[in-house]
Amino acid sequence: MALETGIVKTVKGNSILVETEPNSGCSSCHAKASCMAGSADKKRSIWIKNTLKAEVGDPVTFRIEEKSVIYSSVLLYLFPVIMLIAGLIIGSSYHKVLDLDKDISSLSGGIIALVLSFLLIKFVSDRLKNKKTFLPVLTGIEKNSINK
């Protein structure tokens, strides 16, 4: 499980918006240079259920299950590529049936499969967003902070 730290920026109901440093959870990852999450340009913001009654300005720690990070990465990055390649192959093999040029048929199949992959990602994402395994969990608050 990956522990991350951040500062509470907003409290809304029983949720908090936590702003994290770009590399707080990625410092030991070998792929951080090529990953958007490890980008040094932007801070990231994430909504977390406020189980510990954190307040604005509190430095907090939270965890995200590694299994859910890996699953999400495969779903968002690998699945569309697989669908695109499958669509290109299927489109190419049906060019005679569709009475189209092989390249146009292949391109059409790839585009259709890619759009389908995005729709499937949206569907799966909506079903998983409230499952406990995929939600970050607040693990601690450091009350003695200079930032407060």
MOMOVEN-V127014 format. One record per backbone hydrogen bond with DSSP energy under -1.0 kcal/mol. NH is the residue of the N-H (numbers start at 1). CO is the residue of the C=O. If there is no record, write none. Layout:
# MOMOVEN-V127014
NH & CO
NH & CO
This chain:
# MOMOVEN-V127014
2 & 64
4 & 62
6 & 60
7 & 19
8 & 58
9 & 17
10 & 17
12 & 15
15 & 12
16 & 48
17 & 10
18 & 46
19 & 7
20 & 44
24 & 21
27 & 23
29 & 26
34 & 31
39 & 36
44 & 20
46 & 18
48 & 16
50 & 14
51 & 49
57 & 8
58 & 55
60 & 6
61 & 140
62 & 4
63 & 137
64 & 2
69 & 65
70 & 66
71 & 67
72 & 68
73 & 69
74 & 70
75 & 71
76 & 72
77 & 73
79 & 74
82 & 78
83 & 79
84 & 80
85 & 81
86 & 82
87 & 83
88 & 84
89 & 85
90 & 86
91 & 87
92 & 88
93 & 89
94 & 90
95 & 92
98 & 94
100 & 95
105 & 101
106 & 102
107 & 103
108 & 104
109 & 105
110 & 106
111 & 107
112 & 108
113 & 109
114 & 110
115 & 111
116 & 112
117 & 113
118 & 114
119 & 115
120 & 116
121 & 117
122 & 118
123 & 119
124 & 120
125 & 121
126 & 122
127 & 123
128 & 124
129 & 125
131 & 128
134 & 131
135 & 132
137 & 63
139 & 61
140 & 61
142 & 59
145 & 143
